[in-house]
Amino acid sequence: MAWTAANPAVIGAATKKSNYDALWDNLACFTGAVILWPTDTAPSGFLECDGSSLLRATYAALFAIIGTLYGTADVTHFNLPDYRGRFLRAWDHAFGRDPDRATRTVPGTAGATLTAGDHVGTEQVEEFKAHAHVAYSVASMSATFAAGQPMMNSTSMALSTQAAGGNETRPLNTNVMVCIKF
């Protein structure tokens, strides 16, 4: 019997739970799949993408997919990607929406085998889009009249605006846990 929300009173709690688990297993069955999770504990079969070092033998299926792209402590371990505190960005894949795709860098993790540039897993530092704020101040002004023509002389100087804002540039956001299927 497939899980249905059409008549929840007819379906017992145990049946709903077991059918939900089967549905979940079918939807998230691919080793290496990355999901966003709304609680502080990763769901069964998933690990938080926190840069942890894992034994290759214990997580052989996941190691077969990501290998040492995200680093390694030694020949028996591999690292998970570390997405904590990061905004994830879809890979440009030479499309052209990411104007700085060629300058993306490899994470500074020991043993990482990622390639810099337009590749999955590369990073960019935070940045403001280039812009300027200009303000002028008139320091002095004088007026003289010669042969019936007004003449004005002034001295001006450029001013800088004061810094405003917080610690980073970001949109309104909500924390979620990024998890990977093992």
CNS distance restraints for C-alpha pairs under 8 A (distance, minus, plus):
assign (resid   2 and name CA) (resid  19 and name CA) 6.53 0.50 0.50
assign (resid   3 and name CA) (resid  15 and name CA) 7.86 0.50 0.50
assign (resid   3 and name CA) (resid  16 and name CA) 6.15 0.50 0.50
assign (resid   3 and name CA) (resid  19 and name CA) 5.29 0.50 0.50
assign (resid   3 and name CA) (resid  20 and name CA) 6.64 0.50 0.50
assign (resid   4 and name CA) (resid   8 and name CA) 7.28 0.50 0.50
assign (resid   7 and name CA) (resid  11 and name CA) 7.07 0.50 0.50
assign (resid   8 and name CA) (resid  12 and name CA) 7.73 0.50 0.50
assign (resid  11 and name CA) (resid  15 and name CA) 6.37 0.50 0.50
assign (resid  11 and name CA) (resid  16 and name CA) 6.40 0.50 0.50
assign (resid  12 and name CA) (resid  16 and name CA) 6.24 0.50 0.50
assign (resid  13 and name CA) (resid  17 and name CA) 6.10 0.50 0.50
assign (resid  14 and name CA) (resid  18 and name CA) 6.14 0.50 0.50
assign (resid  15 and name CA) (resid  19 and name CA) 6.01 0.50 0.50
assign (resid  16 and name CA) (resid  20 and name CA) 5.87 0.50 0.50
assign (resid  17 and name CA) (resid  21 and name CA) 6.15 0.50 0.50
assign (resid  18 and name CA) (resid  22 and name CA) 6.30 0.50 0.50
assign (resid  19 and name CA) (resid  23 and name CA) 6.14 0.50 0.50
assign (resid  20 and name CA) (resid  24 and name CA) 6.04 0.50 0.50
assign (resid  21 and name CA) (resid  25 and name CA) 6.07 0.50 0.50
assign (resid  22 and name CA) (resid  26 and name CA) 6.26 0.50 0.50
assign (resid  23 and name CA) (resid  27 and name CA) 6.22 0.50 0.50
assign (resid  24 and name CA) (resid  28 and name CA) 5.99 0.50 0.50
assign (resid  24 and name CA) (resid  29 and name CA) 7.94 0.50 0.50
assign (resid  25 and name CA) (resid  29 and name CA) 5.33 0.50 0.50
assign (resid  28 and name CA) (resid  33 and name CA) 6.95 0.50 0.50
assign (resid  28 and name CA) (resid 181 and name CA) 7.52 0.50 0.50
assign (resid  29 and name CA) (resid  33 and name CA) 7.83 0.50 0.50
assign (resid  29 and name CA) (resid 181 and name CA) 7.68 0.50 0.50
assign (resid  30 and name CA) (resid 181 and name CA) 6.88 0.50 0.50
assign (resid  31 and name CA) (resid  61 and name CA) 6.83 0.50 0.50
assign (resid  31 and name CA) (resid  62 and name CA) 5.99 0.50 0.50
assign (resid  31 and name CA) (resid  65 and name CA) 7.75 0.50 0.50
assign (resid  31 and name CA) (resid 180 and name CA) 7.72 0.50 0.50
assign (resid  31 and name CA) (resid 181 and name CA) 4.96 0.50 0.50
assign (resid  31 and name CA) (resid 182 and name CA) 5.14 0.50 0.50
assign (resid  32 and name CA) (resid  62 and name CA) 5.92 0.50 0.50
assign (resid  32 and name CA) (resid  65 and name CA) 6.59 0.50 0.50
assign (resid  32 and name CA) (resid  66 and name CA) 7.46 0.50 0.50
assign (resid  32 and name CA) (resid 180 and name CA) 5.61 0.50 0.50
assign (resid  32 and name CA) (resid 181 and name CA) 5.01 0.50 0.50
assign (resid  32 and name CA) (resid 182 and name CA) 6.20 0.50 0.50
assign (resid  33 and name CA) (resid 180 and name CA) 5.53 0.50 0.50
assign (resid  33 and name CA) (resid 181 and name CA) 5.29 0.50 0.50
assign (resid  34 and name CA) (resid 178 and name CA) 6.79 0.50 0.50
assign (resid  34 and name CA) (resid 179 and name CA) 5.50 0.50 0.50
assign (resid  34 and name CA) (resid 180 and name CA) 4.46 0.50 0.50
assign (resid  34 and name CA) (resid 181 and name CA) 6.54 0.50 0.50
assign (resid  35 and name CA) (resid 178 and name CA) 5.79 0.50 0.50
assign (resid  35 and name CA) (resid 179 and name CA) 5.31 0.50 0.50
assign (resid  35 and name CA) (resid 180 and name CA) 6.45 0.50 0.50
assign (resid  36 and name CA) (resid 176 and name CA) 5.99 0.50 0.50
assign (resid  36 and name CA) (resid 177 and name CA) 5.63 0.50 0.50
assign (resid  36 and name CA) (resid 178 and name CA) 4.71 0.50 0.50
assign (resid  36 and name CA) (resid 179 and name CA) 6.30 0.50 0.50
assign (resid  37 and name CA) (resid  42 and name CA) 7.04 0.50 0.50
assign (resid  37 and name CA) (resid  43 and name CA) 7.95 0.50 0.50
assign (resid  37 and name CA) (resid 176 and name CA) 5.62 0.50 0.50
assign (resid  37 and name CA) (resid 177 and name CA) 4.91 0.50 0.50
assign (resid  37 and name CA) (resid 178 and name CA) 6.17 0.50 0.50
assign (resid  37 and name CA) (resid 179 and name CA) 6.88 0.50 0.50
assign (resid  38 and name CA) (resid 176 and name CA) 5.31 0.50 0.50
assign (resid  38 and name CA) (resid 177 and name CA) 6.43 0.50 0.50
assign (resid  39 and name CA) (resid 176 and name CA) 7.12 0.50 0.50
assign (resid  39 and name CA) (resid 177 and name CA) 6.90 0.50 0.50
assign (resid  40 and name CA) (resid 177 and name CA) 6.83 0.50 0.50
assign (resid  42 and name CA) (resid  46 and name CA) 5.92 0.50 0.50
assign (resid  42 and name CA) (resid  47 and name CA) 5.95 0.50 0.50
assign (resid  42 and name CA) (resid  48 and name CA) 6.16 0.50 0.50
assign (resid  42 and name CA) (resid 177 and name CA) 7.52 0.50 0.50
assign (resid  42 and name CA) (resid 179 and name CA) 6.60 0.50 0.50
assign (resid  43 and name CA) (resid  47 and name CA) 7.77 0.50 0.50
assign (resid  45 and name CA) (resid 181 and name CA) 5.90 0.50 0.50
assign (resid  45 and name CA) (resid 182 and name CA) 5.94 0.50 0.50
assign (resid  46 and name CA) (resid 179 and name CA) 5.89 0.50 0.50
assign (resid  46 and name CA) (resid 180 and name CA) 5.28 0.50 0.50
assign (resid  46 and name CA) (resid 181 and name CA) 4.39 0.50 0.50
assign (resid  46 and name CA) (resid 182 and name CA) 5.77 0.50 0.50
assign (resid  47 and name CA) (resid 179 and name CA) 5.27 0.50 0.50
assign (resid  47 and name CA) (resid 180 and name CA) 5.39 0.50 0.50
assign (resid  47 and name CA) (resid 181 and name CA) 6.58 0.50 0.50
assign (resid  47 and name CA) (resid 182 and name CA) 7.12 0.50 0.50
assign (resid  48 and name CA) (resid 177 and name CA) 6.73 0.50 0.50
assign (resid  48 and name CA) (resid 178 and name CA) 5.88 0.50 0.50
assign (resid  48 and name CA) (resid 179 and name CA) 4.34 0.50 0.50
assign (resid  48 and name CA) (resid 180 and name CA) 6.41 0.50 0.50
assign (resid  49 and name CA) (resid  80 and name CA) 5.81 0.50 0.50
assign (resid  49 and name CA) (resid  81 and name CA) 5.33 0.50 0.50
assign (resid  49 and name CA) (resid  82 and name CA) 5.05 0.50 0.50
assign (resid  49 and name CA) (resid  83 and name CA) 5.74 0.50 0.50
assign (resid  49 and name CA) (resid  84 and name CA) 7.19 0.50 0.50
assign (resid  49 and name CA) (resid 177 and name CA) 7.95 0.50 0.50
assign (resid  49 and name CA) (resid 178 and name CA) 5.67 0.50 0.50
assign (resid  49 and name CA) (resid 179 and name CA) 5.27 0.50 0.50
assign (resid  49 and name CA) (resid 180 and name CA) 6.30 0.50 0.50
assign (resid  50 and name CA) (resid  80 and name CA) 6.54 0.50 0.50
assign (resid  50 and name CA) (resid  81 and name CA) 6.35 0.50 0.50
assign (resid  50 and name CA) (resid  82 and name CA) 4.24 0.50 0.50
assign (resid  50 and name CA) (resid  83 and name CA) 6.20 0.50 0.50
assign (resid  50 and name CA) (resid  84 and name CA) 6.08 0.50 0.50
assign (resid  51 and name CA) (resid  70 and name CA) 7.69 0.50 0.50
assign (resid  51 and name CA) (resid  79 and name CA) 5.56 0.50 0.50
assign (resid  51 and name CA) (resid  80 and name CA) 4.57 0.50 0.50
assign (resid  51 and name CA) (resid  81 and name CA) 4.99 0.50 0.50
assign (resid  51 and name CA) (resid  82 and name CA) 4.15 0.50 0.50
assign (resid  51 and name CA) (resid  83 and name CA) 7.77 0.50 0.50
assign (resid  52 and name CA) (resid  79 and name CA) 5.44 0.50 0.50
assign (resid  52 and name CA) (resid  80 and name CA) 5.44 0.50 0.50
assign (resid  52 and name CA) (resid  81 and name CA) 7.87 0.50 0.50
assign (resid  52 and name CA) (resid  82 and name CA) 7.76 0.50 0.50
assign (resid  53 and name CA) (resid  72 and name CA) 6.97 0.50 0.50
assign (resid  53 and name CA) (resid  73 and name CA) 7.01 0.50 0.50
assign (resid  53 and name CA) (resid  77 and name CA) 6.10 0.50 0.50
assign (resid  53 and name CA) (resid  78 and name CA) 5.47 0.50 0.50
assign (resid  53 and name CA) (resid  79 and name CA) 4.34 0.50 0.50
assign (resid  53 and name CA) (resid  80 and name CA) 6.55 0.50 0.50
assign (resid  54 and name CA) (resid  58 and name CA) 7.59 0.50 0.50
assign (resid  54 and name CA) (resid  59 and name CA) 7.13 0.50 0.50
assign (resid  54 and name CA) (resid  77 and name CA) 5.25 0.50 0.50
assign (resid  54 and name CA) (resid  78 and name CA) 5.45 0.50 0.50
assign (resid  54 and name CA) (resid  79 and name CA) 6.09 0.50 0.50
assign (resid  54 and name CA) (resid  80 and name CA) 7.55 0.50 0.50
assign (resid  55 and name CA) (resid  59 and name CA) 6.35 0.50 0.50
assign (resid  55 and name CA) (resid  76 and name CA) 5.86 0.50 0.50
assign (resid  55 and name CA) (resid  77 and name CA) 4.45 0.50 0.50
assign (resid  55 and name CA) (resid  78 and name CA) 6.56 0.50 0.50
assign (resid  56 and name CA) (resid  60 and name CA) 5.27 0.50 0.50
assign (resid  56 and name CA) (resid  63 and name CA) 5.91 0.50 0.50
assign (resid  56 and name CA) (resid  76 and name CA) 5.71 0.50 0.50
assign (resid  56 and name CA) (resid  77 and name CA) 5.18 0.50 0.50
assign (resid  56 and name CA) (resid  78 and name CA) 6.29 0.50 0.50
assign (resid  57 and name CA) (resid  76 and name CA) 7.54 0.50 0.50
assign (resid  59 and name CA) (resid  63 and name CA) 6.10 0.50 0.50
assign (resid  59 and name CA) (resid 182 and name CA) 6.62 0.50 0.50
assign (resid  60 and name CA) (resid  64 and name CA) 6.05 0.50 0.50
assign (resid  61 and name CA) (resid  65 and name CA) 6.80 0.50 0.50
assign (resid  61 and name CA) (resid 182 and name CA) 6.81 0.50 0.50
assign (resid  62 and name CA) (resid  66 and name CA) 6.38 0.50 0.50
assign (resid  62 and name CA) (resid  67 and name CA) 7.70 0.50 0.50
assign (resid  62 and name CA) (resid 181 and name CA) 7.69 0.50 0.50
assign (resid  62 and name CA) (resid 182 and name CA) 5.27 0.50 0.50
assign (resid  63 and name CA) (resid  67 and name CA) 4.68 0.50 0.50
assign (resid  63 and name CA) (resid  68 and name CA) 7.70 0.50 0.50
assign (resid  63 and name CA) (resid  78 and name CA) 7.03 0.50 0.50
assign (resid  66 and name CA) (resid  70 and name CA) 7.68 0.50 0.50
assign (resid  67 and name CA) (resid  78 and name CA) 6.63 0.50 0.50
assign (resid  68 and name CA) (resid  72 and name CA) 5.84 0.50 0.50
assign (resid  68 and name CA) (resid  78 and name CA) 5.51 0.50 0.50
assign (resid  68 and name CA) (resid  79 and name CA) 6.71 0.50 0.50
assign (resid  68 and name CA) (resid 111 and name CA) 6.92 0.50 0.50
assign (resid  68 and name CA) (resid 112 and name CA) 5.81 0.50 0.50
assign (resid  68 and name CA) (resid 113 and name CA) 5.87 0.50 0.50
assign (resid  69 and name CA) (resid  79 and name CA) 8.00 0.50 0.50
assign (resid  69 and name CA) (resid 112 and name CA) 5.03 0.50 0.50
assign (resid  69 and name CA) (resid 113 and name CA) 4.52 0.50 0.50
assign (resid  69 and name CA) (resid 114 and name CA) 4.98 0.50 0.50
assign (resid  69 and name CA) (resid 121 and name CA) 7.96 0.50 0.50
assign (resid  70 and name CA) (resid  78 and name CA) 7.49 0.50 0.50
assign (resid  70 and name CA) (resid  79 and name CA) 5.48 0.50 0.50
assign (resid  70 and name CA) (resid  80 and name CA) 6.16 0.50 0.50
assign (resid  70 and name CA) (resid  81 and name CA) 5.47 0.50 0.50
assign (resid  70 and name CA) (resid 107 and name CA) 7.56 0.50 0.50
assign (resid  70 and name CA) (resid 109 and name CA) 6.88 0.50 0.50
assign (resid  70 and name CA) (resid 111 and name CA) 7.52 0.50 0.50
assign (resid  70 and name CA) (resid 112 and name CA) 4.74 0.50 0.50
assign (resid  70 and name CA) (resid 113 and name CA) 6.78 0.50 0.50
assign (resid  70 and name CA) (resid 114 and name CA) 6.96 0.50 0.50
assign (resid  70 and name CA) (resid 121 and name CA) 7.75 0.50 0.50
assign (resid  71 and name CA) (resid  78 and name CA) 6.10 0.50 0.50
assign (resid  71 and name CA) (resid  79 and name CA) 5.18 0.50 0.50
assign (resid  71 and name CA) (resid  80 and name CA) 7.86 0.50 0.50
assign (resid  71 and name CA) (resid 109 and name CA) 5.51 0.50 0.50
assign (resid  71 and name CA) (resid 110 and name CA) 5.40 0.50 0.50
assign (resid  71 and name CA) (resid 111 and name CA) 4.27 0.50 0.50
assign (resid  71 and name CA) (resid 112 and name CA) 3.58 0.50 0.50
assign (resid  71 and name CA) (resid 113 and name CA) 6.71 0.50 0.50
assign (resid  72 and name CA) (resid  77 and name CA) 5.75 0.50 0.50
assign (resid  72 and name CA) (resid  78 and name CA) 4.39 0.50 0.50
assign (resid  72 and name CA) (resid  79 and name CA) 5.45 0.50 0.50
assign (resid  72 and name CA) (resid 109 and name CA) 7.98 0.50 0.50
assign (resid  72 and name CA) (resid 110 and name CA) 6.31 0.50 0.50
assign (resid  72 and name CA) (resid 111 and name CA) 4.90 0.50 0.50
assign (resid  72 and name CA) (resid 112 and name CA) 6.61 0.50 0.50
assign (resid  73 and name CA) (resid  77 and name CA) 5.99 0.50 0.50
assign (resid  73 and name CA) (resid  78 and name CA) 6.74 0.50 0.50
assign (resid  73 and name CA) (resid  79 and name CA) 7.73 0.50 0.50
assign (resid  73 and name CA) (resid 110 and name CA) 7.02 0.50 0.50
assign (resid  73 and name CA) (resid 111 and name CA) 6.99 0.50 0.50
assign (resid  74 and name CA) (resid  78 and name CA) 7.64 0.50 0.50
assign (resid  81 and name CA) (resid 121 and name CA) 7.86 0.50 0.50
assign (resid  83 and name CA) (resid  87 and name CA) 7.84 0.50 0.50
assign (resid  83 and name CA) (resid  88 and name CA) 7.63 0.50 0.50
assign (resid  83 and name CA) (resid 178 and name CA) 6.78 0.50 0.50
assign (resid  84 and name CA) (resid 177 and name CA) 7.90 0.50 0.50
assign (resid  84 and name CA) (resid 178 and name CA) 7.69 0.50 0.50
assign (resid  91 and name CA) (resid 118 and name CA) 7.42 0.50 0.50
assign (resid  91 and name CA) (resid 119 and name CA) 6.88 0.50 0.50
assign (resid  91 and name CA) (resid 120 and name CA) 5.92 0.50 0.50
assign (resid  92 and name CA) (resid  96 and name CA) 6.57 0.50 0.50
assign (resid  92 and name CA) (resid  97 and name CA) 6.47 0.50 0.50
assign (resid  92 and name CA) (resid  98 and name CA) 6.01 0.50 0.50
assign (resid  92 and name CA) (resid 101 and name CA) 7.09 0.50 0.50
assign (resid  92 and name CA) (resid 118 and name CA) 6.84 0.50 0.50
assign (resid  93 and name CA) (resid 118 and name CA) 6.37 0.50 0.50
assign (resid  93 and name CA) (resid 119 and name CA) 7.16 0.50 0.50
assign (resid  94 and name CA) (resid 101 and name CA) 7.92 0.50 0.50
assign (resid  94 and name CA) (resid 118 and name CA) 6.98 0.50 0.50
assign (resid 100 and name CA) (resid 104 and name CA) 6.82 0.50 0.50
assign (resid 101 and name CA) (resid 117 and name CA) 5.91 0.50 0.50
assign (resid 101 and name CA) (resid 118 and name CA) 4.94 0.50 0.50
assign (resid 102 and name CA) (resid 116 and name CA) 7.75 0.50 0.50
assign (resid 102 and name CA) (resid 117 and name CA) 4.33 0.50 0.50
assign (resid 102 and name CA) (resid 118 and name CA) 5.44 0.50 0.50
assign (resid 103 and name CA) (resid 116 and name CA) 7.32 0.50 0.50
assign (resid 103 and name CA) (resid 117 and name CA) 5.38 0.50 0.50
assign (resid 103 and name CA) (resid 118 and name CA) 7.76 0.50 0.50
assign (resid 103 and name CA) (resid 124 and name CA) 7.92 0.50 0.50
assign (resid 104 and name CA) (resid 116 and name CA) 5.79 0.50 0.50
assign (resid 104 and name CA) (resid 117 and name CA) 4.66 0.50 0.50
assign (resid 104 and name CA) (resid 118 and name CA) 6.54 0.50 0.50
assign (resid 104 and name CA) (resid 122 and name CA) 5.71 0.50 0.50
assign (resid 104 and name CA) (resid 123 and name CA) 5.36 0.50 0.50
assign (resid 104 and name CA) (resid 124 and name CA) 5.38 0.50 0.50
assign (resid 105 and name CA) (resid 115 and name CA) 7.87 0.50 0.50
assign (resid 105 and name CA) (resid 116 and name CA) 4.74 0.50 0.50
assign (resid 105 and name CA) (resid 117 and name CA) 6.28 0.50 0.50
assign (resid 105 and name CA) (resid 122 and name CA) 5.28 0.50 0.50
assign (resid 105 and name CA) (resid 123 and name CA) 5.16 0.50 0.50
assign (resid 105 and name CA) (resid 124 and name CA) 6.40 0.50 0.50
assign (resid 106 and name CA) (resid 112 and name CA) 7.65 0.50 0.50
assign (resid 106 and name CA) (resid 114 and name CA) 6.06 0.50 0.50
assign (resid 106 and name CA) (resid 115 and name CA) 6.40 0.50 0.50
assign (resid 106 and name CA) (resid 116 and name CA) 5.19 0.50 0.50
assign (resid 106 and name CA) (resid 121 and name CA) 7.45 0.50 0.50
assign (resid 106 and name CA) (resid 122 and name CA) 4.98 0.50 0.50
assign (resid 106 and name CA) (resid 123 and name CA) 6.22 0.50 0.50
assign (resid 107 and name CA) (resid 112 and name CA) 7.34 0.50 0.50
assign (resid 107 and name CA) (resid 121 and name CA) 7.89 0.50 0.50
assign (resid 107 and name CA) (resid 122 and name CA) 6.49 0.50 0.50
assign (resid 107 and name CA) (resid 123 and name CA) 6.42 0.50 0.50
assign (resid 108 and name CA) (resid 112 and name CA) 7.77 0.50 0.50
assign (resid 114 and name CA) (resid 119 and name CA) 7.87 0.50 0.50
assign (resid 114 and name CA) (resid 121 and name CA) 7.01 0.50 0.50
assign (resid 114 and name CA) (resid 122 and name CA) 7.19 0.50 0.50
assign (resid 115 and name CA) (resid 119 and name CA) 6.77 0.50 0.50
assign (resid 115 and name CA) (resid 122 and name CA) 7.49 0.50 0.50
assign (resid 116 and name CA) (resid 122 and name CA) 6.21 0.50 0.50
assign (resid 117 and name CA) (resid 122 and name CA) 6.97 0.50 0.50
assign (resid 118 and name CA) (resid 122 and name CA) 7.42 0.50 0.50
assign (resid 126 and name CA) (resid 168 and name CA) 7.46 0.50 0.50
assign (resid 126 and name CA) (resid 169 and name CA) 7.60 0.50 0.50
assign (resid 127 and name CA) (resid 169 and name CA) 7.56 0.50 0.50
assign (resid 128 and name CA) (resid 169 and name CA) 7.08 0.50 0.50
assign (resid 133 and name CA) (resid 160 and name CA) 7.34 0.50 0.50
assign (resid 133 and name CA) (resid 161 and name CA) 6.87 0.50 0.50
assign (resid 134 and name CA) (resid 158 and name CA) 7.11 0.50 0.50
assign (resid 134 and name CA) (resid 159 and name CA) 6.90 0.50 0.50
assign (resid 134 and name CA) (resid 160 and name CA) 6.88 0.50 0.50
assign (resid 134 and name CA) (resid 161 and name CA) 7.68 0.50 0.50
assign (resid 135 and name CA) (resid 158 and name CA) 6.09 0.50 0.50
assign (resid 135 and name CA) (resid 159 and name CA) 5.46 0.50 0.50
assign (resid 135 and name CA) (resid 160 and name CA) 6.93 0.50 0.50
assign (resid 135 and name CA) (resid 161 and name CA) 7.57 0.50 0.50
assign (resid 136 and name CA) (resid 156 and name CA) 6.66 0.50 0.50
assign (resid 136 and name CA) (resid 157 and name CA) 5.88 0.50 0.50
assign (resid 136 and name CA) (resid 158 and name CA) 4.93 0.50 0.50
assign (resid 136 and name CA) (resid 159 and name CA) 5.88 0.50 0.50
assign (resid 137 and name CA) (resid 156 and name CA) 5.58 0.50 0.50
assign (resid 137 and name CA) (resid 157 and name CA) 5.73 0.50 0.50
assign (resid 137 and name CA) (resid 158 and name CA) 6.71 0.50 0.50
assign (resid 137 and name CA) (resid 159 and name CA) 7.10 0.50 0.50
assign (resid 138 and name CA) (resid 154 and name CA) 6.94 0.50 0.50
assign (resid 138 and name CA) (resid 155 and name CA) 6.00 0.50 0.50
assign (resid 138 and name CA) (resid 156 and name CA) 4.45 0.50 0.50
assign (resid 138 and name CA) (resid 157 and name CA) 6.79 0.50 0.50
assign (resid 139 and name CA) (resid 154 and name CA) 7.43 0.50 0.50
assign (resid 139 and name CA) (resid 155 and name CA) 5.58 0.50 0.50
assign (resid 139 and name CA) (resid 156 and name CA) 5.44 0.50 0.50
assign (resid 139 and name CA) (resid 157 and name CA) 7.16 0.50 0.50
assign (resid 140 and name CA) (resid 154 and name CA) 5.57 0.50 0.50
assign (resid 140 and name CA) (resid 155 and name CA) 5.50 0.50 0.50
assign (resid 140 and name CA) (resid 156 and name CA) 7.39 0.50 0.50
assign (resid 141 and name CA) (resid 152 and name CA) 7.09 0.50 0.50
assign (resid 141 and name CA) (resid 153 and name CA) 5.70 0.50 0.50
assign (resid 141 and name CA) (resid 154 and name CA) 4.31 0.50 0.50
assign (resid 141 and name CA) (resid 155 and name CA) 6.68 0.50 0.50
assign (resid 142 and name CA) (resid 152 and name CA) 5.77 0.50 0.50
assign (resid 142 and name CA) (resid 153 and name CA) 5.34 0.50 0.50
assign (resid 142 and name CA) (resid 154 and name CA) 6.41 0.50 0.50
assign (resid 143 and name CA) (resid 150 and name CA) 7.01 0.50 0.50
assign (resid 143 and name CA) (resid 151 and name CA) 5.65 0.50 0.50
assign (resid 143 and name CA) (resid 152 and name CA) 4.46 0.50 0.50
assign (resid 143 and name CA) (resid 153 and name CA) 6.36 0.50 0.50
assign (resid 144 and name CA) (resid 150 and name CA) 6.09 0.50 0.50
assign (resid 144 and name CA) (resid 151 and name CA) 5.35 0.50 0.50
assign (resid 144 and name CA) (resid 152 and name CA) 6.51 0.50 0.50
assign (resid 145 and name CA) (resid 149 and name CA) 5.55 0.50 0.50
assign (resid 145 and name CA) (resid 150 and name CA) 4.56 0.50 0.50
assign (resid 145 and name CA) (resid 151 and name CA) 5.91 0.50 0.50
assign (resid 146 and name CA) (resid 150 and name CA) 6.61 0.50 0.50
assign (resid 146 and name CA) (resid 151 and name CA) 7.45 0.50 0.50
